[in-house]
Amino acid sequence: MDEITLGLILFRYIPETALVVTLSLILTGYEAKLKTVTLITVIGAPLIAVIRSFSLTPGVNTIIMLPVLILLITFFL
């Protein structure tokens, strides 16, 4: 299990999650509002950091992360 640090979450996972959420909203036709994207990102980034800290194969990480992001997006929209 890798160590999760605040710097890793702030400088890697939050920008990455924000880009994925924004791109998902734009491609599905929703308006990407800053407040909504920020809320989903702040909640989703630590969850994704925990998922990636497990030593799973890269494909399994993605398969687990996609439903988490889908649930967060549908809950807040």
C-alpha positions in Angstrom: 0.0 0.0 0.0 1.5 3.3 -1.1 1.6 6.3 1.3 -1.0 8.9 0.6 0.2 12.4 1.4 -1.6 15.7 1.3 0.7 17.0 -1.4 -0.1 14.0 -3.6 -3.8 14.6 -3.2 -3.5 18.4 -3.8 -1.1 18.4 -6.7 -2.0 15.1 -8.5 -5.4 13.8 -7.7 -7.4 17.0 -7.4 -6.4 18.4 -10.8 -6.7 15.0 -12.4 -10.2 14.4 -11.0 -11.2 18.0 -12.0 -10.2 17.4 -15.6 -12.0 14.0 -15.7 -15.2 15.4 -14.2 -15.2 18.5 -16.4 -14.6 16.5 -19.5 -17.4 14.1 -18.5 -19.9 16.9 -18.0 -19.0 18.6 -21.2 -19.2 15.5 -23.3 -22.6 14.5 -21.8 -24.0 17.9 -22.5 -24.2 19.3 -19.0 -23.0 22.7 -18.0 -19.7 22.4 -16.1 -20.3 24.9 -13.2 -17.2 25.6 -11.0 -19.1 25.0 -7.8 -20.3 21.5 -8.8 -17.0 20.5 -10.3 -15.1 21.6 -7.2 -17.5 19.8 -4.9 -17.2 16.5 -6.8 -13.5 16.9 -7.1 -12.9 17.5 -3.4 -14.9 14.5 -2.4 -13.7 12.2 -5.3 -10.0 12.9 -5.1 -9.4 11.3 -1.7 -11.5 8.3 -2.7 -9.5 7.9 -5.8 -6.3 8.2 -3.9 -7.4 5.4 -1.5 -8.4 3.2 -4.5 -5.1 3.7 -6.2 -3.1 3.1 -3.0 -4.1 -0.6 -3.2 -1.7 -2.7 -5.2 -4.2 -3.7 -8.0 -3.5 -3.9 -11.6 -4.1 -0.6 -13.5 -7.2 -1.8 -15.3 -8.9 -2.8 -12.1 -8.2 0.6 -10.6 -10.0 2.3 -13.5 -12.9 -0.1 -13.4 -13.4 0.7 -9.7 -12.9 4.5 -10.1 -15.4 5.0 -12.9 -18.5 3.9 -10.9 -17.3 6.1 -8.0 -17.1 9.2 -10.3 -20.4 8.3 -12.0 -22.2 8.0 -8.6 -20.7 11.3 -7.5 -21.7 13.1 -10.7 -25.3 11.7 -10.6 -25.7 12.5 -6.9 -24.7 16.2 -7.3 -26.4 16.7 -10.6 
